[in-house]
Amino acid sequence: GCCALWADHLREAGFPVEVNDRRDLMAFKARLGVPSDLVSCHTAEVAGYVVEGHVPATAIIRLLETKESIKGLAVPRMPIGSPGMESGDPASWPVYEVTAFSPEGRKVFARYR
């Protein structure tokens, strides 16, 4: 479903993607430092960063270019209109945020519609 569509979104942006289904997904997320309130349906590792949920490829590219000192990016839950969650009329899609997180805190990294 949506996880495969998100992986396709990353492939289309030029990222190599390897999918690993895990039985210990919540423990894996915790080991990587994903805060429990930012959890979504899938987790990725990109160049040492954690990418949680339906983060757009453009946000990941920006992170790799800026090399911010953070743990990772997250789009919690599964917002309509995010990559892999496109359905219905795009004009009705809500704005959603990409959150940058680290042990030191959080900030809005980007907003999308």
MDTraj code that builds the backbone (N, CA, C; nanometers):
import mdtraj as md
import numpy as np

residues = "GLY CYS CYS ALA LEU TRP ALA ASP HIS LEU ARG GLU ALA GLY PHE PRO VAL GLU VAL ASN ASP ARG ARG ASP LEU MET ALA PHE LYS ALA ARG LEU GLY VAL PRO SER ASP LEU VAL SER CYS HIS THR ALA GLU VAL ALA GLY TYR VAL VAL GLU GLY HIS VAL PRO ALA THR ALA ILE ILE ARG LEU LEU GLU THR LYS GLU SER ILE LYS GLY LEU ALA VAL PRO ARG MET PRO ILE GLY SER PRO GLY MET GLU SER GLY ASP PRO ALA SER TRP PRO VAL TYR GLU VAL THR ALA PHE SER PRO GLU GLY ARG LYS VAL PHE ALA ARG TYR ARG".split()
xyz = np.array([
    [0.0796, -0.1189, 0.0000],
    [0.0000, 0.0000, 0.0000],
    [0.0843, 0.1259, 0.0000],
    [0.0588, 0.2100, 0.0981],
    [0.1197, 0.3431, 0.1008],
    [0.2714, 0.3380, 0.1165],
    [0.3219, 0.2374, 0.1869],
    [0.4674, 0.2286, 0.2059],
    [0.5381, 0.2000, 0.0735],
    [0.4804, 0.1108, -0.0073],
    [0.5376, 0.0809, -0.1385],
    [0.5305, 0.2031, -0.2293],
    [0.4215, 0.2786, -0.2200],
    [0.4084, 0.4004, -0.3011],
    [0.5114, 0.5045, -0.2597],
    [0.5392, 0.5152, -0.1279],
    [0.6424, 0.6085, -0.0817],
    [0.7796, 0.5645, -0.1323],
    [0.8068, 0.4344, -0.1281],
    [0.9341, 0.3831, -0.1802],
    [0.9468, 0.4161, -0.3288],
    [0.8386, 0.4007, -0.4041],
    [0.8404, 0.4371, -0.5462],
    [0.8690, 0.5865, -0.5637],
    [0.8104, 0.6698, -0.4778],
    [0.8348, 0.8146, -0.4815],
    [0.9844, 0.8435, -0.4650],
    [1.0484, 0.7738, -0.3716],
    [1.1924, 0.7941, -0.3514],
    [1.2729, 0.7452, -0.4705],
    [1.2355, 0.6302, -0.5253],
    [1.3061, 0.5785, -0.6437],
    [1.2965, 0.6779, -0.7593],
    [1.1763, 0.7346, -0.7793],
    [1.1569, 0.8326, -0.8866],
    [1.2437, 0.9559, -0.8663],
    [1.2788, 0.9863, -0.7413],
    [1.3659, 1.1011, -0.7110],
    [1.5135, 1.0639, -0.7186],
    [1.5430, 0.9380, -0.7507],
    [1.6815, 0.8958, -0.7683],
    [1.7447, 0.8254, -0.6501],
    [1.6679, 0.8004, -0.5446],
    [1.7226, 0.7300, -0.4282],
    [1.7211, 0.5800, -0.4514],
    [1.8304, 0.5115, -0.4135],
    [1.8238, 0.3654, -0.4138],
    [1.7414, 0.3223, -0.2921],
    [1.6512, 0.2293, -0.3112],
    [1.5627, 0.1867, -0.2027],
    [1.5730, 0.0363, -0.1846],
    [1.5954, -0.0054, -0.0621],
    [1.5924, -0.1467, -0.0251],
    [1.4855, -0.1607, 0.0830],
    [1.3864, -0.2441, 0.0583],
    [1.2766, -0.2626, 0.1525],
    [1.3036, -0.3843, 0.2390],
    [1.2933, -0.3655, 0.3691],
    [1.3100, -0.4737, 0.4661],
    [1.1885, -0.4744, 0.5579],
    [1.1051, -0.5760, 0.5449],
    [0.9917, -0.5883, 0.6370],
    [1.0452, -0.6420, 0.7688],
    [1.0054, -0.5784, 0.8787],
    [1.0564, -0.6144, 1.0113],
    [0.9417, -0.6499, 1.1044],
    [0.9628, -0.7494, 1.1855],
    [0.8648, -0.7841, 1.2881],
    [0.8809, -0.6960, 1.4114],
    [1.0008, -0.6438, 1.4306],
    [1.0312, -0.5621, 1.5489],
    [1.0319, -0.4136, 1.5150],
    [0.9358, -0.3695, 1.4354],
    [0.9395, -0.2332, 1.3821],
    [0.9393, -0.1272, 1.4920],
    [0.8554, -0.1421, 1.5935],
    [0.8503, -0.0401, 1.6988],
    [0.9821, -0.0363, 1.7776],
    [1.0401, -0.1513, 1.8046],
    [1.1693, -0.1551, 1.8731],
    [1.2782, -0.0935, 1.7843],
    [1.2712, -0.1196, 1.6544],
    [1.3658, -0.0625, 1.5585],
    [1.3563, 0.0901, 1.5588],
    [1.2337, 0.1424, 1.5559],
    [1.2130, 0.2872, 1.5592],
    [1.2713, 0.3463, 1.6880],
    [1.2460, 0.2799, 1.7989],
    [1.2976, 0.3276, 1.9279],
    [1.4501, 0.3264, 1.9286],
    [1.5116, 0.2210, 1.8754],
    [1.6589, 0.2143, 1.8690],
    [1.7164, 0.3282, 1.7852],
    [1.6439, 0.3676, 1.6817],
    [1.6912, 0.4760, 1.5957],
    [1.6622, 0.6142, 1.6538],
    [1.5853, 0.6195, 1.7624],
    [1.5585, 0.7467, 1.8279],
    [1.4363, 0.8210, 1.7772],
    [1.3419, 0.7509, 1.7135],
    [1.2197, 0.8157, 1.6671],
    [1.1293, 0.8396, 1.7882],
    [1.0953, 0.9650, 1.8186],
    [1.0047, 0.9915, 1.9298],
    [0.8688, 0.9256, 1.9055],
    [0.8092, 0.8725, 2.0102],
    [0.6857, 0.7952, 1.9947],
    [0.5720, 0.8765, 1.9330],
    [0.5681, 1.0072, 1.9563],
    [0.4597, 1.0875, 1.8990],
    [0.4847, 1.1269, 1.7533],
    [0.6003, 1.0901, 1.6985],
    [0.6297, 1.1169, 1.5576],
    [0.6243, 0.9899, 1.4717],
    [0.5857, 0.8801, 1.5315],
    [0.5846, 0.7514, 1.4619],
    [0.4829, 0.7515, 1.3480],
    [0.5216, 0.6838, 1.2402],
    [0.4334, 0.6624, 1.1263],
    [0.4423, 0.5156, 1.0877],
    [0.4074, 0.4842, 0.9642],
    [0.3980, 0.3439, 0.9244],
    [0.5300, 0.2834, 0.8756],
    [0.6272, 0.3625, 0.8408],
    [0.7543, 0.3063, 0.7954],
    [0.8700, 0.3983, 0.8364],
    [0.9891, 0.3401, 0.8376],
    [1.1103, 0.4096, 0.8815],
    [1.2206, 0.3808, 0.7808],
    [1.3000, 0.4819, 0.7518],
    [1.4125, 0.4650, 0.6597],
    [1.5379, 0.5266, 0.7211],
    [1.6503, 0.4803, 0.6728],
    [1.7794, 0.5402, 0.7064],
    [1.8403, 0.5920, 0.5766],
    [1.8773, 0.7195, 0.5768],
    [1.9345, 0.7823, 0.4583],
    [2.0583, 0.8597, 0.5015],
    [2.1737, 0.8140, 0.4593],
    [2.3000, 0.8843, 0.4851],
    [2.3185, 0.9188, 0.6331],
    [2.2812, 0.8275, 0.7207],
    [2.2985, 0.8501, 0.8636],
    [2.1827, 0.9205, 0.9320],
    [2.0847, 0.9638, 0.8562],
    [1.9648, 1.0271, 0.9114],
    [1.8511, 0.9252, 0.9182],
    [1.7590, 0.9490, 1.0108],
    [1.6373, 0.8697, 1.0201],
    [1.5273, 0.9454, 0.9467],
    [1.4517, 0.8738, 0.8656],
    [1.3394, 0.9337, 0.7941],
    [1.2158, 0.8527, 0.8310],
    [1.1245, 0.9168, 0.9025],
    [1.0062, 0.8496, 0.9554],
    [0.8808, 0.8952, 0.8823],
    [0.8111, 0.8008, 0.8217],
    [0.6839, 0.8314, 0.7583],
    [0.6969, 0.8861, 0.6175],
    [0.5931, 0.9530, 0.5731],
    [0.5781, 0.9968, 0.4348],
    [0.6479, 1.1302, 0.4078],
    [0.7764, 1.1355, 0.4346],
    [0.8573, 1.2558, 0.4114],
    [0.8813, 1.2693, 0.2605],
    [0.8517, 1.3842, 0.2013],
    [0.8774, 1.4039, 0.0587],
    [1.0274, 1.3975, 0.0260],
    [1.0564, 1.3465, -0.0910],
    [1.1954, 1.3367, -0.1361],
    [1.2630, 1.4735, -0.1371],
    [1.1890, 1.5789, -0.1700],
    [1.2498, 1.7127, -0.1731],
    [1.3007, 1.7544, -0.0351],
    [1.2325, 1.7125, 0.0701],
    [1.2795, 1.7448, 0.2055],
    [1.4063, 1.6665, 0.2377],
    [1.4110, 1.5408, 0.1960],
    [1.5307, 1.4594, 0.2202],
    [1.6491, 1.5167, 0.1432],
    [1.6266, 1.5548, 0.0197],
    [1.7335, 1.6148, -0.0614],
    [1.7844, 1.7419, 0.0050],
    [1.6931, 1.8261, 0.0505],
    [1.7343, 1.9498, 0.1196],
    [1.8176, 1.9180, 0.2432],
    [1.7761, 1.8183, 0.3202],
    [1.8521, 1.7787, 0.4386],
    [1.9923, 1.7330, 0.4002],
    [2.0038, 1.6538, 0.2963],
    [2.1354, 1.6055, 0.2528],
    [2.2233, 1.7193, 0.2020],
    [2.1627, 1.8203, 0.1437],
    [2.2387, 1.9364, 0.0953],
    [2.2839, 2.0260, 0.2105],
    [2.1969, 2.0459, 0.3080],
    [2.2290, 2.1374, 0.4181],
    [2.3074, 2.0711, 0.5306],
    [2.2992, 1.9384, 0.5367],
    [2.3721, 1.8605, 0.6382],
    [2.3451, 1.9121, 0.7797],
    [2.2178, 1.9366, 0.8070],
    [2.1808, 1.9863, 0.9399],
    [2.2178, 1.8855, 1.0477],
    [2.2487, 1.9377, 1.1632],
    [2.2879, 1.8550, 1.2770],
    [2.1624, 1.8107, 1.3525],
    [2.0923, 1.7129, 1.2945],
    [1.9708, 1.6592, 1.3538],
    [1.9751, 1.5072, 1.3454],
    [1.8837, 1.4428, 1.4140],
    [1.8720, 1.2969, 1.4077],
    [1.7973, 1.2548, 1.2820],
    [1.6901, 1.3302, 1.2499],
    [1.6146, 1.2924, 1.1323],
    [1.4934, 1.3791, 1.1063],
    [1.4126, 1.3330, 1.0109],
    [1.2908, 1.4005, 0.9694],
    [1.1729, 1.3064, 0.9887],
    [1.0574, 1.3640, 1.0199],
    [0.9385, 1.2816, 1.0381],
    [0.8132, 1.3523, 0.9883],
    [0.7259, 1.2730, 0.9316],
    [0.5887, 1.3136, 0.9033],
    [0.5033, 1.2127, 0.9797],
    [0.4571, 1.2505, 1.0993],
    [0.3815, 1.1558, 1.1797],
    [0.2463, 1.1214, 1.1180],
    [0.2001, 1.0045, 1.1560],
    [0.0742, 0.9515, 1.1052],
    [0.0831, 0.9362, 0.9534],
    [-0.0214, 0.9555, 0.8838],
    [-0.0229, 0.9340, 0.7393],
    [-0.1110, 1.0405, 0.6734],
    [-0.0619, 1.1658, 0.6641],
    [-0.1481, 1.2731, 0.6132],
    [-0.1833, 1.2567, 0.4651],
    [-0.3084, 1.2807, 0.4338],
    [-0.3530, 1.2794, 0.2949],
    [-0.2746, 1.3852, 0.2182],
    [-0.2282, 1.3461, 0.0993],
    [-0.1526, 1.4375, 0.0144],
    [-0.0030, 1.4191, 0.0244],
    [0.0437, 1.3509, 0.1296],
    [0.1877, 1.3239, 0.1404],
    [0.2237, 1.2126, 0.0424],
    [0.3513, 1.2002, 0.0036],
    [0.3891, 1.0976, -0.0934],
    [0.3456, 0.9582, -0.0472],
    [0.2710, 0.8924, -0.1344],
    [0.2170, 0.7611, -0.1025],
    [0.0767, 0.7670, -0.0472],
    [0.0309, 0.8862, -0.0119],
    [-0.1029, 0.9044, 0.0456],
    [-0.1886, 0.9987, -0.0388],
    [-0.1557, 1.0095, -0.1671],
    [-0.2303, 1.0973, -0.2557],
    [-0.3626, 1.0311, -0.2921],
    [-0.4707, 1.0941, -0.2556],
    [-0.6026, 1.0470, -0.2973],
    [-0.6991, 1.1640, -0.2933],
    [-0.7992, 1.1563, -0.3769],
    [-0.8974, 1.2632, -0.3808],
    [-0.8466, 1.3855, -0.4550],
    [-0.9137, 1.4959, -0.4321],
    [-0.8853, 1.6225, -0.4992],
    [-0.7683, 1.6931, -0.4309],
    [-0.6565, 1.7149, -0.5031],
    [-0.5427, 1.7836, -0.4415],
    [-0.5783, 1.9179, -0.3793],
    [-0.6780, 1.9853, -0.4294],
    [-0.7177, 2.1140, -0.3720],
    [-0.7713, 2.0986, -0.2301],
    [-0.8141, 1.9773, -0.1956],
    [-0.8688, 1.9543, -0.0611],
    [-0.7645, 1.8994, 0.0363],
    [-0.6441, 1.8740, -0.0120],
    [-0.5422, 1.8181, 0.0765],
    [-0.5016, 1.9224, 0.1812],
    [-0.4881, 1.8790, 0.3063],
    [-0.4457, 1.9730, 0.4104],
    [-0.2952, 1.9997, 0.4035],
    [-0.2535, 2.1082, 0.4642],
    [-0.1103, 2.1346, 0.4810],
    [-0.0595, 2.0387, 0.5887],
    [0.0576, 1.9808, 0.5656],
    [0.1194, 1.8963, 0.6676],
    [0.2647, 1.9390, 0.6846],
    [0.3197, 1.9067, 0.8000],
    [0.4553, 1.9496, 0.8332],
    [0.5527, 1.8327, 0.8355],
    [0.6753, 1.8632, 0.7963],
    [0.7880, 1.7734, 0.8160],
    [0.8621, 1.8263, 0.9378],
    [0.8783, 1.7424, 1.0382],
    [0.9438, 1.7820, 1.1629],
    [1.0872, 1.7319, 1.1646],
    [1.1807, 1.8218, 1.1919],
    [1.3200, 1.7830, 1.2170],
    [1.3320, 1.7558, 1.3656],
    [1.3932, 1.6424, 1.4008],
    [1.4052, 1.6089, 1.5424],
    [1.5471, 1.5671, 1.5766],
    [1.5814, 1.5918, 1.7014],
    [1.7114, 1.5526, 1.7559],
    [1.6950, 1.5425, 1.9070],
    [1.7936, 1.4907, 1.9778],
    [1.7830, 1.4886, 2.1238],
    [1.7691, 1.6284, 2.1834],
    [1.8141, 1.7307, 2.1125],
    [1.8087, 1.8682, 2.1620],
    [1.6734, 1.9347, 2.1406],
    [1.5885, 1.8776, 2.0559],
    [1.4583, 1.9385, 2.0329],
    [1.4044, 1.9108, 1.8945],
    [1.3078, 1.9924, 1.8566],
    [1.2378, 1.9770, 1.7292],
    [1.2129, 2.1126, 1.6658],
    [1.1912, 2.1081, 1.5350],
    [1.1509, 2.2284, 1.4638],
    [1.0792, 2.1865, 1.3365],
    [0.9988, 2.2779, 1.2831],
    [0.9356, 2.2533, 1.1542],
    [1.0422, 2.2694, 1.0474],
    [1.0638, 2.1649, 0.9709],
    [1.1644, 2.1657, 0.8653],
    [1.1036, 2.2160, 0.7348],
    [0.9773, 2.1778, 0.7095],
    [0.9087, 2.2180, 0.5863],
    [0.7592, 2.1981, 0.6034],
    [0.6841, 2.2673, 0.5195],
    [0.5392, 2.2492, 0.5124],
    [0.5035, 2.2185, 0.3665],
    [0.4096, 2.1269, 0.3492],
    [0.3687, 2.0848, 0.2162],
    [0.2176, 2.0819, 0.2053],
    [0.1693, 2.0908, 0.0841],
    [0.0290, 2.0669, 0.0521],
    [0.0258, 1.9869, -0.0756],
])
top = md.Topology()
chain = top.add_chain()
for i, resn in enumerate(residues, 1):
    res = top.add_residue(resn, chain, resSeq=i)
    for name in ("N", "CA", "C"):
        top.add_atom(name, md.element.get_by_symbol(name[0]), res)
traj = md.Trajectory(xyz[None], top)
